[in-house]
Amino acid sequence: MPIVSVLLTFKGRKIRLDDVLLDTGCSTTIFDTDEVEEVGLIIDRKNGKPRRMYGVGGESELCYEQIVKELQIDHFALDSFLIQLGITKETYGFNGILGVDFMIKTGLIVDFNEKKAYWK
């Protein structure tokens, strides 16, 4: 599995997240609530919506989907980016999952033959 480390910046506060899955089968980017809480990225119950995240085998987990402003992943500024917050570490062993939405927004190309990812 393609596991990466990312530097996540939220409203000027930074955290390095290891064990982030680069997942071409996941439509939405999700981060573990416990991991990103230290930079102030928390569930926004007023503006967010509860959603079900479906994994392998059809199992579902409850998460919160919300638009986040002032988010940066590595050097990519993602203003007004839709993410999900949920329990990914305990359930799946990842601090987060970068989904296809992130790949499209940033122009990420995944080369499975070379086992590399790069940007246009």
Beta strands, then each sheet from edge to edge (+ up, - down):
strand 1: 3-10
strand 2: 13-22
strand 3: 30-32
strand 4: 49-54
strand 5: 60-68
strand 6: 71-73
strand 7: 76-78
strand 8: 81-86
strand 9: 96-98
strand 10: 108-111
strand 11: 116-119
sheet 1: 4+ 5- 8+ 3+ 9- 2- 1+ 6- 7+
sheet 2: 10+ 11-
end
